Amino acid sequence: MRHILRGVDMPEVFWWDVPTWDKENGCQVVTSFPFLLPHEMLHHMVAKTGADGYFLTLDCTYGPFTRNIMEKLGLSMDSCIALGFHGDGVPYSKTDSIEILSWNILSMPTMDRIPLTAISKKHKCHCGCLGRHTFDAMLGVMKWSLLQLFVGKVSETLPDGSRWTPGSKHLPAGLIRPYKALQGPYKAL
């Protein structure tokens, strides 16, 4: 892995505890899961290439709808990046599939989706919640990251409200960005 990742300067993976299912014991357990945080990935992309191609334009597919939301929020098109969110399952064996949560930049329709996280279907919670405990925790991390993009500032707290650990390799709390991000096309976070 060290050889493969040499020269890769991607943001550090964020680990967060998520309720999963222990099939062997038939109970819910908490498992640490990896996330590629949208606010850190977008910060990395803009720092590396500049923000020119990411911002909304008037001819953007979601321009009229997004413009309406932005007017209500008092934001301008030249400082906002609209994000799409996607979730889907893909079979990888005869008995299981992997559920992938990803996001993309709406003003760049040919850009690949960026994974947030993924889970094997057999490991999502089966306590009777239909996987809701697992996905609520995963979507909570996504919401937390999107709120930081919307506010334009890195939070001093984690998704559960606790403080960051000193010496973390993630973006420093308080870092302010010159752009905002909206989840699209249906609502702003």
Backbone as a printed PyTorch tensor [residue, N CA C, xyz], in Angstrom:
tensor([[[  0.8220,  -1.1990,   0.0000],
         [  0.0000,   0.0000,   0.0000],
         [  0.8650,   1.2620,   0.0000]],

        [[  1.9460,   1.2370,   0.7620],
         [  2.8080,   2.4100,   0.8220],
         [  3.3510,   2.7400,  -0.5720]],

        [[  3.7240,   1.7220,  -1.3390],
         [  4.2450,   1.9260,  -2.6900],
         [  3.1430,   2.4530,  -3.6210]],

        [[  1.9650,   1.8910,  -3.5280],
         [  0.8460,   2.3080,  -4.3880],
         [  0.4370,   3.7380,  -4.0950]],

        [[  0.4150,   4.1110,  -2.8290],
         [ -0.0610,   5.4390,  -2.4320],
         [  1.0280,   6.5060,  -2.4240]],

        [[  2.2430,   6.1720,  -2.8330],
         [  3.3200,   7.1570,  -2.8730],
         [  2.9430,   8.2940,  -3.8230]],

        [[  3.0310,   9.5120,  -3.3480],
         [  2.7150,  10.6760,  -4.1710],
         [  1.2400,  11.0560,  -4.1930]],

        [[  0.3810,  10.2500,  -3.5830],
         [ -1.0490,  10.5720,  -3.5340],
         [ -1.2670,  11.5650,  -2.3970]],

        [[ -1.8940,  12.6960,  -2.7170],
         [ -2.0900,  13.7290,  -1.6950],
         [ -3.5740,  13.9690,  -1.3880]],

        [[ -4.3620,  12.9250,  -1.4930],
         [ -5.7940,  13.0200,  -1.1950],
         [ -6.0040,  13.3090,   0.2970]],

        [[ -7.1690,  13.8840,   0.6340],
         [ -7.4560,  14.0990,   2.0560],
         [ -7.4980,  12.7720,   2.8200]],

        [[ -7.1960,  12.8600,   4.0800],
         [ -7.2230,  11.6960,   4.9730],
         [ -8.6470,  11.1250,   5.0390]],

        [[ -8.7630,   9.7980,   5.0870],
         [-10.0640,   9.1540,   5.2550],
         [-10.5710,   9.4680,   6.6580]],

        [[-11.8530,   9.7980,   6.7650],
         [-12.4880,  10.1030,   8.0470],
         [-13.1910,   8.8390,   8.5300]],

        [[-12.8710,   8.3870,   9.7340],
         [-13.4780,   7.1760,  10.2910],
         [-14.5560,   7.5730,  11.2820]],

        [[-15.7450,   6.9440,  11.1570],
         [-16.8530,   7.2530,  12.0440],
         [-17.6010,   5.9790,  12.3910]],

        [[-18.0440,   5.8680,  13.6450],
         [-18.7560,   4.6820,  14.1080],
         [-20.1810,   4.6430,  13.5550]],

        [[-20.5310,   3.4720,  12.9750],
         [-21.8320,   3.2740,  12.3350],
         [-22.4330,   1.9640,  12.8560]],

        [[-23.7410,   1.9440,  13.2040],
         [-24.3730,   0.6860,  13.5990],
         [-24.4510,  -0.2850,  12.4170]],

        [[-23.9440,  -1.4830,  12.5980],
         [-23.9920,  -2.5250,  11.5690],
         [-24.5780,  -3.7920,  12.1820]],

        [[-24.6430,  -4.8690,  11.4080],
         [-25.2350,  -6.1110,  11.8770],
         [-24.1870,  -7.2130,  11.9500]],

        [[-24.1370,  -7.8730,  13.0920],
         [-23.2790,  -9.0420,  13.2920],
         [-24.1430, -10.2680,  13.0330]],

        [[-24.0250, -10.8420,  11.8310],
         [-24.8780, -11.9600,  11.4210],
         [-24.6480, -13.1970,  12.2970]],

        [[-23.4010, -13.4090,  12.6810],
         [-23.0550, -14.5880,  13.4810],
         [-23.7590, -14.5840,  14.8460]],

        [[-23.7980, -13.4050,  15.5060],
         [-24.4310, -13.3010,  16.8280],
         [-25.8530, -12.7640,  16.7610]],

        [[-26.2930, -12.3360,  15.5750],
         [-27.6610, -11.8540,  15.4050],
         [-27.9630, -10.5850,  16.1940]],

        [[-27.0010,  -9.6630,  16.2190],
         [-27.2170,  -8.4220,  16.9600],
         [-26.5340,  -7.2370,  16.2770]],

        [[-26.9590,  -6.0540,  16.6920],
         [-26.3620,  -4.8260,  16.1700],
         [-25.0360,  -4.5700,  16.8730]],

        [[-24.0220,  -4.1660,  16.0820],
         [-22.7220,  -3.7860,  16.6260],
         [-22.3120,  -2.4630,  15.9880]],

        [[-21.4170,  -1.7570,  16.6390],
         [-20.9150,  -0.4960,  16.0970],
         [-19.5650,  -0.7690,  15.4370]],

        [[-19.4410,  -0.3200,  14.1800],
         [-18.2310,  -0.5460,  13.3980],
         [-17.7030,   0.7850,  12.8870]],

        [[-16.4020,   0.9710,  12.9330],
         [-15.7890,   2.1830,  12.4140],
         [-15.7470,   2.1020,  10.8840]],

        [[-16.3170,   3.1160,  10.2080],
         [-16.4370,   3.1330,   8.7550],
         [-15.6610,   4.2770,   8.1380]],

        [[-15.0710,   4.0650,   6.9360],
         [-14.3380,   5.1300,   6.2520],
         [-15.2660,   6.0320,   5.4350]],

        [[-14.9850,   7.3250,   5.4290],
         [-15.7340,   8.3080,   4.6520],
         [-14.7510,   9.2360,   3.9430]],

        [[-15.0420,   9.5720,   2.6900],
         [-14.3450,  10.6540,   1.9920],
         [-15.2720,  11.8590,   2.1030]],

        [[-14.9580,  12.7690,   2.9920],
         [-15.8410,  13.8890,   3.3010],
         [-15.9260,  14.8890,   2.1460]],

        [[-17.1430,  15.2460,   1.7130],
         [-17.2940,  16.2110,   0.6280],
         [-16.5930,  17.5410,   0.8900]],

        [[-16.6720,  18.0670,   2.1200],
         [-16.0430,  19.3740,   2.3600],
         [-14.5230,  19.2900,   2.2350]],

        [[-13.9220,  18.1790,   2.6080],
         [-12.4740,  18.0330,   2.4750],
         [-12.0730,  17.7300,   1.0280]],

        [[-12.8580,  16.8900,   0.3510],
         [-12.5560,  16.5680,  -1.0440],
         [-12.6890,  17.8100,  -1.9250]],

        [[-13.7500,  18.5850,  -1.7250],
         [-13.9590,  19.7750,  -2.5340],
         [-12.8680,  20.8120,  -2.2600]],

        [[-12.5010,  20.9650,  -1.0080],
         [-11.4010,  21.8640,  -0.6530],
         [-10.1150,  21.4270,  -1.3710]],

        [[ -9.8370,  20.1310,  -1.3600],
         [ -8.6500,  19.5820,  -2.0190],
         [ -8.6950,  19.8410,  -3.5240]],

        [[ -9.8460,  19.5950,  -4.1620],
         [ -9.9780,  19.7750,  -5.6060],
         [ -9.7920,  21.2400,  -5.9980]],

        [[-10.4140,  22.1430,  -5.2510],
         [-10.3110,  23.5740,  -5.5570],
         [ -8.8820,  24.0690,  -5.3190]],

        [[ -8.2400,  23.5980,  -4.2460],
         [ -6.8690,  24.0100,  -3.9520],
         [ -5.9090,  23.5260,  -5.0380]],

        [[ -6.1950,  22.3600,  -5.6060],
         [ -5.3010,  21.7700,  -6.6000],
         [ -5.4810,  22.3740,  -7.9970]],

        [[ -6.7370,  22.6360,  -8.3990],
         [ -6.9960,  23.0480,  -9.7800],
         [ -7.6280,  24.4280,  -9.9130]],

        [[ -7.9970,  25.0460,  -8.7960],
         [ -8.7300,  26.3110,  -8.8710],
         [-10.2160,  26.0210,  -8.9570]],

        [[-11.0310,  27.0040,  -8.7080],
         [-12.4750,  26.7960,  -8.6120],
         [-13.2370,  27.0980,  -9.8920]],

        [[-12.5460,  27.5270, -10.9480],
         [-13.2250,  28.0050, -12.1450],
         [-14.3210,  27.0850, -12.6830]],

        [[-14.0440,  25.8180, -12.9000],
         [-15.0190,  24.9270, -13.5270],
         [-16.1250,  24.4330, -12.6230]],

        [[-16.0270,  24.6740, -11.3350],
         [-16.9820,  24.0900, -10.3980],
         [-18.2240,  24.9460, -10.1510]],

        [[-18.0940,  26.2560, -10.2940],
         [-19.2030,  27.1320,  -9.9400],
         [-20.3550,  27.0170, -10.9130]],

        [[-21.5370,  27.3260, -10.4090],
         [-22.7350,  27.3050, -11.2400],
         [-22.6400,  28.3800, -12.3110]],

        [[-23.2210,  28.0880, -13.4430],
         [-23.3210,  29.0850, -14.5030],
         [-24.7960,  29.2350, -14.8560]],

        [[-25.1400,  30.3140, -15.5140],
         [-26.5410,  30.5580, -15.8600],
         [-27.1070,  29.4930, -16.7880]],

        [[-26.2550,  28.8440, -17.5910],
         [-26.7570,  27.8110, -18.4920],
         [-26.7140,  26.4140, -17.8580]],

        [[-26.3650,  26.3210, -16.5870],
         [-26.3420,  25.0450, -15.8700],
         [-27.7510,  24.4430, -15.8760]],

        [[-27.8470,  23.1370, -16.0200],
         [-29.1310,  22.4440, -16.0550],
         [-30.0130,  22.8230, -14.8690]],

        [[-29.4220,  22.9630, -13.7010],
         [-30.1860,  23.2660, -12.4990],
         [-30.1910,  24.7560, -12.1830]],

        [[-29.7150,  25.5700, -13.1310],
         [-29.5990,  27.0080, -12.9190],
         [-30.8550,  27.6950, -12.4250]],

        [[-32.0030,  27.5900, -13.1490],
         [-33.2100,  28.3200, -12.7140],
         [-33.6930,  27.8930, -11.3330]],

        [[-33.7080,  26.5880, -11.0690],
         [-34.1750,  26.1020,  -9.7710],
         [-33.2270,  26.5470,  -8.6590]],

        [[-31.9330,  26.3570,  -8.9080],
         [-30.9290,  26.7110,  -7.9090],
         [-30.8990,  28.2140,  -7.6760]],

        [[-31.0610,  28.9920,  -8.7490],
         [-31.0670,  30.4490,  -8.6220],
         [-32.1820,  30.8970,  -7.6730]],

        [[-33.3550,  30.2520,  -7.7720],
         [-34.4850,  30.5710,  -6.8990],
         [-34.1270,  30.3190,  -5.4380]],

        [[-33.5070,  29.1780,  -5.1450],
         [-33.0830,  28.8520,  -3.7760],
         [-32.0470,  29.8540,  -3.3020]],

        [[-31.0920,  30.1510,  -4.1750],
         [-30.0000,  31.0470,  -3.7950],
         [-30.5000,  32.4560,  -3.5030]],

        [[-31.4940,  32.9130,  -4.2610],
         [-32.0650,  34.2380,  -3.9920],
         [-32.7050,  34.2580,  -2.6080]],

        [[-33.4020,  33.1870,  -2.2500],
         [-34.0320,  33.1060,  -0.9240],
         [-32.9890,  33.1070,   0.1930]],

        [[-31.8170,  32.5110,  -0.0810],
         [-30.7540,  32.4320,   0.9260],
         [-29.7810,  33.6010,   0.8610]],

        [[-29.9400,  34.4700,  -0.1350],
         [-29.0610,  35.6310,  -0.2760],
         [-27.6620,  35.2850,  -0.7670]],

        [[-27.5460,  34.2550,  -1.6070],
         [-26.2590,  33.8160,  -2.1290],
         [-26.1380,  34.1790,  -3.6070]],

        [[-24.9000,  34.2650,  -4.1270],
         [-24.7050,  34.5750,  -5.5430],
         [-24.2010,  33.3470,  -6.2890]],

        [[-24.5310,  33.2710,  -7.5900],
         [-24.1580,  32.1310,  -8.4240],
         [-22.6380,  31.9530,  -8.5160]],

        [[-21.8890,  33.0340,  -8.4570],
         [-20.4440,  32.9230,  -8.6400],
         [-19.6970,  32.4890,  -7.3830]],

        [[-20.4220,  32.1730,  -6.3190],
         [-19.7480,  31.6820,  -5.1170],
         [-20.3250,  30.3500,  -4.6480]],

        [[-21.1880,  29.7280,  -5.4850],
         [-21.8370,  28.4740,  -5.0780],
         [-21.5270,  27.3210,  -6.0210]],

        [[-21.4250,  26.1570,  -5.4270],
         [-21.2100,  24.9180,  -6.1590],
         [-22.3760,  23.9960,  -5.7830]],

        [[-23.1490,  23.5430,  -6.7920],
         [-24.2780,  22.6480,  -6.5330],
         [-23.7950,  21.2030,  -6.5420]],

        [[-24.2040,  20.4430,  -5.5300],
         [-23.7890,  19.0530,  -5.4070],
         [-24.9910,  18.1220,  -5.5460]],

        [[-24.7700,  17.0090,  -6.2150],
         [-25.7710,  15.9580,  -6.3040],
         [-25.3810,  14.8250,  -5.3720]],

        [[-26.3510,  14.0620,  -4.9170],
         [-26.1040,  12.9540,  -4.0040],
         [-26.7630,  11.7110,  -4.5790]],

        [[-26.0780,  10.5720,  -4.5260],
         [-26.5670,   9.3560,  -5.1610],
         [-26.2880,   8.1550,  -4.2670]],

        [[-27.2250,   7.2350,  -4.2280],
         [-27.0350,   5.9750,  -3.5200],
         [-27.5370,   4.8340,  -4.3810]],

        [[-26.7960,   3.7300,  -4.4400],
         [-27.2010,   2.6050,  -5.2720],
         [-26.5290,   1.3390,  -4.7690]],

        [[-27.1330,   0.2090,  -5.0710],
         [-26.5690,  -1.0810,  -4.7220],
         [-26.0800,  -1.7940,  -5.9630]],

        [[-24.9610,  -2.5220,  -5.8160],
         [-24.3680,  -3.2550,  -6.9270],
         [-24.0590,  -4.6740,  -6.4500]],

        [[-24.5850,  -5.7020,  -7.1280],
         [-24.2540,  -7.0700,  -6.7040],
         [-22.7750,  -7.3810,  -6.9370]],

        [[-22.1590,  -8.0630,  -5.9640],
         [-20.7700,  -8.4740,  -6.1560],
         [-20.5880,  -9.9660,  -5.8980]],

        [[-21.6680, -10.6560,  -5.5190],
         [-21.6570, -12.1180,  -5.3980],
         [-23.0910, -12.5990,  -5.6010]],

        [[-23.2930, -13.8960,  -5.5770],
         [-24.6460, -14.4340,  -5.7680],
         [-25.5600, -14.1260,  -4.5890]],

        [[-24.9670, -13.8380,  -3.4330],
         [-25.7830, -13.6440,  -2.2310],
         [-25.6670, -12.2640,  -1.6050]],

        [[-24.8830, -11.3700,  -2.1860],
         [-24.6900, -10.0770,  -1.5360],
         [-24.4720,  -8.9660,  -2.5540]],

        [[-24.7200,  -7.7480,  -2.1090],
         [-24.4420,  -6.5630,  -2.9230],
         [-23.8090,  -5.5120,  -2.0340]],

        [[-23.2310,  -4.5190,  -2.6590],
         [-22.6210,  -3.4190,  -1.9160],
         [-23.4370,  -2.1610,  -2.1830]],

        [[-23.7710,  -1.4540,  -1.1160],
         [-24.5260,  -0.2040,  -1.2040],
         [-23.5140,   0.9320,  -1.1790]],

        [[-23.5380,   1.7730,  -2.2150],
         [-22.5550,   2.8510,  -2.3360],
         [-23.2630,   4.2020,  -2.2690]],

        [[-22.7740,   5.0870,  -1.4080],
         [-23.2580,   6.4620,  -1.3320],
         [-22.1830,   7.3400,  -1.9600]],

        [[-22.5800,   8.1930,  -2.9200],
         [-21.6100,   9.0340,  -3.6170],
         [-22.2110,  10.4080,  -3.8970]],

        [[-21.3650,  11.3240,  -4.3470],
         [-21.8130,  12.6810,  -4.6750],
         [-21.0590,  13.1620,  -5.9090]],

        [[-21.5970,  14.2190,  -6.5310],
         [-20.9480,  14.7960,  -7.7040],
         [-21.2320,  16.2930,  -7.7740]],

        [[-20.5260,  16.9610,  -8.6840],
         [-20.7020,  18.3930,  -8.8870],
         [-21.6270,  18.5740, -10.0870]],

        [[-22.7920,  19.1840,  -9.8790],
         [-23.8120,  19.2590, -10.9170],
         [-23.4110,  20.1060, -12.1150]],

        [[-22.5370,  21.0810, -11.9270],
         [-22.1240,  21.9030, -13.0680],
         [-21.1070,  21.1750, -13.9470]],

        [[-20.7110,  19.9680, -13.5420],
         [-19.7620,  19.1590, -14.3140],
         [-20.3830,  17.7750, -14.5430]],

        [[-21.3750,  17.6720, -15.4550],
         [-22.1190,  16.4240, -15.6180],
         [-21.2900,  15.2270, -16.0780]],

        [[-20.1300,  15.4340, -16.6870],
         [-19.3140,  14.3000, -17.1370],
         [-18.3030,  13.8470, -16.0910]],

        [[-18.2460,  14.5480, -14.9720],
         [-17.3090,  14.1900, -13.9040],
         [-17.7860,  12.9220, -13.1930]],

        [[-16.8440,  12.0770, -12.8030],
         [-17.1900,  10.8650, -12.0570],
         [-17.7700,  11.2150, -10.7000]],

        [[-18.6210,  10.3240, -10.1930],
         [-19.1170,  10.4890,  -8.8250],
         [-17.9840,  10.1690,  -7.8630]],

        [[-17.9940,  10.8540,  -6.7400],
         [-16.9760,  10.6470,  -5.7090],
         [-17.6300,   9.8630,  -4.5720]],

        [[-17.0760,   8.7060,  -4.2100],
         [-17.7090,   7.9070,  -3.1580],
         [-17.6290,   8.5910,  -1.7890]],

        [[-18.7160,   8.5080,  -1.0530],
         [-18.7330,   8.9530,   0.3430],
         [-18.3280,   7.7680,   1.2060]],

        [[-19.0590,   6.6590,   1.0590],
         [-18.7620,   5.4220,   1.7720],
         [-19.5380,   4.2840,   1.1130]],

        [[-19.3140,   3.0660,   1.5630],
         [-20.0120,   1.8970,   1.0210],
         [-20.1420,   0.8480,   2.1120]],

        [[-21.1690,  -0.0040,   1.9780],
         [-21.3770,  -1.0780,   2.9440],
         [-21.9770,  -2.2900,   2.2440]],

        [[-21.5560,  -3.4590,   2.6730],
         [-22.1480,  -4.6930,   2.1840],
         [-23.5770,  -4.7720,   2.7070]],

        [[-24.5060,  -5.1870,   1.8570],
         [-25.9200,  -5.2530,   2.2490],
         [-26.1230,  -6.1680,   3.4660]],

        [[-25.3450,  -7.2410,   3.5520],
         [-25.5210,  -8.1630,   4.6790],
         [-25.0410,  -7.5620,   6.0090]],

        [[-24.2630,  -6.4430,   5.9500],
         [-23.7740,  -5.8140,   7.1800],
         [-24.6040,  -4.6130,   7.6380]],

        [[-25.5780,  -4.1810,   6.8170],
         [-26.4230,  -3.0940,   7.3110],
         [-27.3550,  -3.6570,   8.3760]],

        [[-27.8370,  -2.8200,   9.2610],
         [-28.6200,  -3.2500,  10.4140],
         [-29.8630,  -4.0310,   9.9990]],

        [[-30.0950,  -5.1580,  10.6840],
         [-31.2580,  -6.0160,  10.4210],
         [-32.1050,  -6.2020,  11.6810]],

        [[-32.1320,  -5.1920,  12.5360],
         [-32.8720,  -5.3080,  13.7990],
         [-34.3850,  -5.1440,  13.5930]],

        [[-34.8020,  -4.9320,  12.3680],
         [-36.2040,  -4.6410,  12.0750],
         [-36.3750,  -3.2350,  11.5310]],

        [[-35.2910,  -2.5010,  11.4910],
         [-35.3170,  -1.1030,  11.0200],
         [-35.1300,  -0.9960,   9.5130]],

        [[-34.9280,  -2.1400,   8.8190],
         [-34.6770,  -2.1800,   7.3730],
         [-33.4190,  -1.4090,   6.9800]],

        [[-32.4160,  -1.4230,   7.8470],
         [-31.1420,  -0.7540,   7.5680],
         [-31.1090,   0.7140,   7.9440]],

        [[-32.1890,   1.1970,   8.5040],
         [-32.3030,   2.6300,   8.8090],
         [-31.2230,   3.1040,   9.7880]],

        [[-30.9160,   2.3050,  10.8170],
         [-29.8960,   2.7150,  11.7880],
         [-28.5540,   2.9590,  11.0860]],

        [[-28.1930,   2.0630,  10.1700],
         [-26.9280,   2.1900,   9.4500],
         [-26.9310,   3.4290,   8.5630]],

        [[-27.9720,   3.5610,   7.7360],
         [-27.9990,   4.6630,   6.7780],
         [-28.2210,   6.0190,   7.4420]],

        [[-28.9570,   6.0640,   8.5350],
         [-29.1030,   7.3400,   9.2570],
         [-27.7470,   7.8380,   9.7590]],

        [[-26.9300,   6.9200,  10.2740],
         [-25.5970,   7.3090,  10.7550],
         [-24.7110,   7.7790,   9.5960]],

        [[-24.7680,   7.0710,   8.4740],
         [-23.9610,   7.4560,   7.3060],
         [-24.4220,   8.8020,   6.7420]],

        [[-25.7290,   8.9800,   6.6400],
         [-26.2600,  10.2390,   6.1190],
         [-26.0310,  11.3850,   7.0990]],

        [[-25.9240,  11.0740,   8.3790],
         [-25.5860,  12.0940,   9.3810],
         [-24.1980,  12.6700,   9.1390]],

        [[-23.2570,  11.8160,   8.7380],
         [-21.9020,  12.2830,   8.4160],
         [-21.9550,  13.1590,   7.1610]],

        [[-22.7410,  12.7240,   6.1580],
         [-22.8780,  13.5180,   4.9330],
         [-23.4950,  14.8850,   5.2460]],

        [[-24.5380,  14.9040,   6.0520],
         [-25.1930,  16.1680,   6.4080],
         [-24.2110,  17.0950,   7.1290]],

        [[-23.4520,  16.5450,   8.0620],
         [-22.4570,  17.3140,   8.8190],
         [-21.4420,  17.9470,   7.8750]],

        [[-20.9560,  17.1770,   6.8980],
         [-19.9850,  17.6930,   5.9400],
         [-20.6160,  18.7540,   5.0330]],

        [[-21.8500,  18.5130,   4.5680],
         [-22.5320,  19.4830,   3.7050],
         [-22.8110,  20.7890,   4.4460]],

        [[-23.1430,  20.6990,   5.7220],
         [-23.3770,  21.9220,   6.4970],
         [-22.1130,  22.7690,   6.5800]],

        [[-20.9620,  22.1180,   6.6670],
         [-19.7030,  22.8670,   6.6890],
         [-19.4690,  23.5700,   5.3560]],

        [[-19.8480,  22.9130,   4.2680],
         [-19.7340,  23.5460,   2.9530],
         [-20.6920,  24.7190,   2.8330]],

        [[-21.9130,  24.5350,   3.3330],
         [-22.9130,  25.5970,   3.2160],
         [-22.5190,  26.8250,   4.0450]],

        [[-22.0190,  26.5840,   5.2410],
         [-21.6060,  27.6830,   6.1180],
         [-20.2970,  28.2910,   5.6140]],

        [[-19.4530,  27.4810,   4.9580],
         [-18.1820,  27.9690,   4.4400],
         [-17.0770,  27.9540,   5.4700]],

        [[-17.2520,  27.1630,   6.5160],
         [-16.2880,  27.1370,   7.6140],
         [-16.2130,  25.7220,   8.1860]],

        [[-15.0000,  25.2690,   8.5130],
         [-14.8230,  23.9340,   9.0870],
         [-15.2800,  23.9510,  10.5440]],

        [[-16.0980,  22.9780,  10.9010],
         [-16.6650,  22.8820,  12.2490],
         [-15.6180,  22.5230,  13.2950]],

        [[-15.8390,  22.9900,  14.5050],
         [-14.9710,  22.6250,  15.6270],
         [-15.4370,  21.3350,  16.2860]],

        [[-16.6140,  20.8430,  15.8590],
         [-17.1680,  19.6320,  16.4610],
         [-17.3610,  18.5350,  15.4170]],

        [[-17.4660,  17.3190,  15.8950],
         [-17.7110,  16.1370,  15.0660],
         [-19.2190,  15.9540,  14.8730]],

        [[-19.6400,  14.9910,  14.0420],
         [-21.0760,  14.8050,  13.8060],
         [-21.9200,  14.5910,  15.0680]],

        [[-21.3420,  14.0390,  16.1240],
         [-22.0990,  13.8200,  17.3630],
         [-21.9970,  14.9870,  18.3430]],

        [[-21.3150,  16.0680,  17.9470],
         [-21.1920,  17.2410,  18.8160],
         [-19.9270,  17.2720,  19.6540]],

        [[-19.1730,  16.1700,  19.6790],
         [-17.9230,  16.1570,  20.4480],
         [-16.8450,  16.9510,  19.7070]],

        [[-15.7800,  17.3100,  20.4100],
         [-14.6980,  18.1160,  19.8370],
         [-13.7140,  17.2500,  19.0500]],

        [[-13.0620,  17.8620,  18.0490],
         [-11.9980,  17.2050,  17.2990],
         [-10.8430,  16.8530,  18.2390]],

        [[-10.1370,  15.7810,  17.9450],
         [ -8.9490,  15.4060,  18.6980],
         [ -7.7810,  16.2700,  18.2410]],

        [[ -7.0120,  16.8140,  19.1630],
         [ -5.8330,  17.5880,  18.7510],
         [ -4.8960,  16.7330,  17.9010]],

        [[ -4.2970,  17.3400,  16.8910],
         [ -3.3700,  16.6260,  16.0270],
         [ -4.0330,  15.8950,  14.8750]],

        [[ -5.3110,  16.1270,  14.6430],
         [ -6.0200,  15.4860,  13.5490],
         [ -5.4330,  15.9180,  12.2100]],

        [[ -5.4270,  15.0060,  11.2270],
         [ -4.8870,  15.3160,   9.9070],
         [ -5.9470,  15.9020,   8.9750]],

        [[ -7.1100,  16.1850,   9.4990],
         [ -8.1870,  16.7480,   8.6880],
         [ -8.0710,  18.2690,   8.6550]],

        [[ -8.9190,  18.9070,   7.8640],
         [ -8.8820,  20.3650,   7.7700],
         [ -9.0120,  20.9800,   9.1570]],

        [[ -8.2460,  22.0050,   9.4490],
         [ -8.3240,  22.6200,  10.7750],
         [ -9.6450,  23.3550,  10.9930]],

        [[-10.1890,  23.2470,  12.1940],
         [-11.4340,  23.9260,  12.5470],
         [-11.2840,  25.4240,  12.3260]],

        [[-12.3230,  26.0210,  11.7850],
         [-12.3180,  27.4620,  11.5750],
         [-11.8570,  27.8820,  10.1950]],

        [[-11.2460,  26.9800,   9.4180],
         [-10.8090,  27.3210,   8.0680],
         [-12.0120,  27.8140,   7.2670]],

        [[-11.8890,  28.9740,   6.6550],
         [-13.0060,  29.5620,   5.9080],
         [-12.7430,  29.4430,   4.4160]],

        [[-13.7870,  29.0720,   3.6730],
         [-13.6850,  28.9380,   2.2200],
         [-14.3580,  30.1130,   1.5270]],

        [[-13.8800,  30.4930,   0.3530],
         [-14.5080,  31.5870,  -0.3830],
         [-15.7130,  31.1470,  -1.1990]],

        [[-16.1510,  29.9060,  -1.0460],
         [-17.2980,  29.4100,  -1.8090],
         [-18.2540,  28.6850,  -0.8790]],

        [[-19.4790,  28.5020,  -1.3440],
         [-20.5070,  27.7680,  -0.6040],
         [-20.9440,  26.6090,  -1.4810]],

        [[-21.5540,  25.5820,  -0.8890],
         [-22.0740,  24.4720,  -1.6780],
         [-23.5170,  24.2150,  -1.2960]],

        [[-24.3210,  23.9060,  -2.2820],
         [-25.7240,  23.5680,  -2.0950],
         [-25.9320,  22.1390,  -2.5400]],

        [[-26.7910,  21.4060,  -1.8330],
         [-27.1640,  20.0890,  -2.3070],
         [-28.2640,  20.3120,  -3.3220]],

        [[-28.1880,  19.6500,  -4.4360],
         [-29.1920,  19.8930,  -5.4680],
         [-29.7130,  18.5900,  -6.0010]],

        [[-30.7310,  18.6330,  -6.8300],
         [-31.4250,  19.8410,  -7.2310],
         [-32.5890,  20.2260,  -6.3370]],

        [[-32.8790,  19.5090,  -5.2660],
         [-34.1240,  19.7490,  -4.5490],
         [-34.0820,  20.5580,  -3.2830]],

        [[-32.9910,  20.5540,  -2.5450],
         [-32.9960,  21.3780,  -1.3310],
         [-31.5940,  21.8190,  -0.9500]],

        [[-31.5480,  22.8920,  -0.2390],
         [-30.2760,  23.4060,   0.2590],
         [-30.1020,  22.9510,   1.6950]],

        [[-28.8740,  22.5940,   2.0540],
         [-28.6030,  22.2190,   3.4530],
         [-27.7680,  23.2860,   4.0990]]])
